[in-house]
Amino acid sequence: MSEKLSDYLMTAEAAEFLGVSQNTLRTWAKQGQIPVQVNPVNNYRLFRREDLQSFLDSVAEPIVKKPR
């Protein structure tokens, strides 16, 4: 599958996608919890949308309704 630039989000966009601050996202990337690519031209961090969704799926807790 060919990847396009639209498959990637910059740090601010990725943080908004996850609902966290940019600093939290940078920390998670530094710790290896979320894969990150670095643009060789400008050194911007780029996050694949697919990786972010996989991360969300892995940490999401199901909502359990209590019986009444």
Summary of the structure (lengths in Angstrom):
residues: 68
radius of gyration: 14.4
end to end distance: 48.1
largest distance: 58.1
contacts: 134
relative contact order: 0.19
helix: 46%
strand: 13%
